[in-house]
Amino acid sequence: MLVDDRMPSIMMACRESSTFYQAADGRELPLLLFEPGDGTRPRAGIVVFHGGALREGSADGLAPHCRRLASRGIFAVSAGYRLLGHGAASIDDCIADVRRAIEQFGRLAALRGLGAAQLASGGSSAGAHLALVAAMIAPAPESGVAAVVALNPAGVDLHSLDSEVQRHLEHQVGIAAGRLIDYSLIRYVQPGNPPMLIHHGTRDEIEPIDSVRRFRDAMVRSGNECTLREYEHAEHGFHYPANGAHFDAVIDISARFLLDRIAAK
């Protein structure tokens, strides 16, 4: 579905704070917290993970998105995780951190009156992939979420890559030869996957739109809800405020998805 990116956004104050969670290796990693500034109880919550190919980026990267979501009555948290070459030996360490961040997010949300049924996860690019892995591959009860919002996710259909590219990526993310397909999201589509909203550009140079469409179709065939919002001519990273005119539409559609699907009534 192609999106009209001229939808209006609603600007209200939000309250910002920060805390930490304990990574799998014991170090402290940041959680940036954004919540409605008027002191009202949030109606839903989401924790998001930044992109950067697992080697770059920080929790600050999705702070603009969280501020806007908080202005819509959503408890929004942006989480850091160990990066490859900076504490993480492989993608498995990143996934372990994401699961721990989601657990701590759940505890923080409970203090704000939100139960597990009102919580979502998400992120951008590699961070969206990590969130989807945590939601789709054997999620523990304490790290489960009721929905996922993915911004130009990577790693959707790794089966479709040729063998040379697969070997290169295995080396890049620190896993043994032949293991890459273990992280291919389409492999884990099954009945009961959480509802998903995916934002993706039709000219994404990292994850082709056709791969994302195949994933969406597989989700729907399995009886799951998976909404794909396509942005005509948009490239990877299109959703950031500085990268074009799509930011307001991404926020508006994401907020409505969360408030319609999982919000506390």
N, C-alpha and C positions, 0 to 999 in steps of 0.2 A: 504494500500500500504506500503510495507516494504522499508525502506530507506537505501541507501548506505551512511554511515556517513563520507565518506572520501572526500566529496566535498571541494574544496579549498575556503578559505575565503580571502577577500580583506582587507588589513590593511591600513588605512589612518588616518590622524589626525582628531580629532574632537574638538569642542569648548564646554566647560562645564561651566554652571552657575547654580544658584538656585534662587528660589523665593518661595512665599507662596500663598495659596488660603485660603479662609475663610470657615471653616467647618460649618455644619448646626447649631452647638451650638455657633458659633462665634469665636472659637479658630483658630489659624493659623496652617496650615499643609503644609508640604514641597512639592515642585515640583522641581525635579532635571532635568535640561534642557541640552540636548546634540544635537549639530547641526554640520553640515559640517565645518571642521576647515579652509577650504580655502576661506570662506566667500561667497561661492556660495549659491544661493537660494535653499532651500530644495524642493524636488519634491513631497514629501508626508509627513504625520505626524502620529505619534501614541503615545498614552498615555497608560502606563501599570501600573498594580497594583500587588503588591507582594503577595506571599502566606504566610502561617503560621496559618491556621485554624482560622482566624479572631482574634487570640489572641497573635500572635507573628509576627516578621518581621518588615521591614522598607523599605523605598524607595530605600535605598542603595542596596537591594537585587537583583534588576534587572538592576543596573547600568552597569554591563559588557555587557548585551544585548543591552542596549541603545547606549553605545559607538560604538559598532560594526555597529548598524543600522545607526547611524549618519555618520559613515565613508562611507556608501553607498548612501549618499545624502538624508537621512530621518531625519526629526525633531523628535527626540525621547524624551519623557518625562516620568520619573518614579515618581509616586505620592504616598504619604502616605495617610492613612485614620485612623480614630479613631478605636482602637482595643477594643474588649470586655474586660471589667475590667479596661480599661484605657480610659475612656471617652465615650465609646459606651455601651449602655444598651442592645442592641440587634442587629441582622444583619440589621435591618431596618436603624439604624444609619449609619452603614457602607455603605449601598447602597446610602443613602442620600449624604454622603461625596463623593462617587464616581461620582454621577451625578454632583455635584458642581465642582469637579476636572476636569471633561470633559468639562464643560462650560468654566472654566478658560483656559484650554488647547486650546479650540477653539479661544478664544480671543488672546492668545499668538501666535497661528498659523497664524491668520489673519495678525498680524504685520509682519509676515515673508512671506506674499504673498500667503498663502494657504487658500483655501475656504473649506466649509464643505464637498464637494465631494472628497477632498484629505485627509480626516482624518479618522483614525481608532482608536480603543481601543483594549485592551487585558490585559494579565497578566498570572500569574502562580497559579495553584491550586485554593485556595479560592479566590484569586484576579482575576483569569480568570472567576470564577463563578460570581463575582460581576460585572465584565465588561459585561458579557453576559446577566445578569439580566437587567442591565441598557439599553442594546441595544435591548432587546427583549420584555420587559414588559413596555408598555406605555412610550416610550421615548419622552421627550419634544423636540421640534424643536432645542432648544439651546444645548441639550445634546445628540443629535443624532450623529451617526457615519456612515461612508460609508462602513466599513468592521470591522471584529474582528479577532484577532490572539490569540488563546488560547493555553497555554502550560499546559499540563496535568490538564485540568479543573476538579473541583469537582462539585458535585451536579447536574450532567447531567440528571440522571433518578432516582429521589428519590422515585418514586412510587414503585420501585422494592425492596426496603428495607423492612425487616419484621417489625412488629409493635413495637417490643421492641427497635430495633435500631432507628426507627423514634422518639420514645419518648425520647431516650437518646440525640439525636441530637437536638430536640426541646429545651430541657433543656440547652444544651451546647450553643446554639445561642440565647437564651433569648426570645423565642416565645411561644405562647400558644399551648397547646396540640391540635393536628389535623391540625396545620398550615404548617407543613413542606412541604407538597406537593405544597404549594403556591410558593415555591422557586425551584421547579423541572423544569429544563430548557426545557425538552422535552414537557412539558405541553403547552409551548408558541410558539411552532413551527407553523408557518402559512405562507402563501404566502407573500412575501415582506420582510422577515427577511434579514438582511444584509449578504453579502458574508462572509464566515467564513473559516479560516484555523485552524485546530486543530492538534497539535503535541501530541502524546500519546504513552507510552510504552506498549508493549504487556503483561508485568508483573506488571503493576501498581497495587499496593496493596491498594490504597485509592479509586480509581474509576476504576472498572474493564473495560478492553477494550471492552467487549461485550456491556456495557451500552453506551459507546461512539459510537460504531458502530450503535446501534439502533437509537441514536440521529442523526447521519449522514444520515442514511437511511430515517428517518422521514423528515429531511430537504430536501433531494433530491425529495422525493415523493411530497412535497409541492411546488416544482418548484424552490427551492432555491439552490444557490451554497454553497456547504459545502465539503471542501477537508480535508480528514483525512490522516495524515502522521503517519504511525505506525513504531515504532522502536523496532525491535526484541530483546526480553529478557530485555528491559529497564524497570526499576522501577520508582516509583514516584520521581520527582525532577531530572530526568535524564539529563535535558537540561542545568544545571549549569556547568560552566567551570571546576570546581573541581570534578564533579561527573562522568566523563567518556569522551568518544570521540565523543559525539553527538553535542557539542556546535556549532561547525562551520557549520554543516549541518542545524541545526535549524535556525541559523542566515541567512544563504544563502537562504534557502527556504522561510523564512518569508520576507526577503528583496525583493526577486523576486515577491512574491505574492503582496506586497504593490505597488511596482513599475509597475507591469503589470496591476493591477486592478484600482488603484485610483490615480496614479501619475499625476501631472500636466504635460501636454505635451508641 
